[in-house]
Amino acid sequence: MWLAFSEYHIDSIHRAKYMSWAEKMTGRYPSLQIYEGTDQPGLFVEVWEGMEHSAFQALKSYRLEETGEGDADLLEMKQWLAQGKERIHMWHFHKAK
């Protein structure tokens, strides 16, 4: 079992656009869930269930360095980030054994 997380802060003036984007992405990717910080509005975490490490590495490179191939819609949200792409944090986890 693998989980991948992406965490970032969306500028409040772009919230409506982001929420529309989030709905589109969760519809396109059944393994994706998006959560917002209860105590930190605008702080979002994407949870990707079952994402293998190689797929995570490709997604991370695509989102942070914009290298390789990927779904261009996944980059759309970067324009709404409160502090630029350097503020996207990404992690990959496997089930502890």
Disulfide bonds with the S-S distance in Angstrom:
none
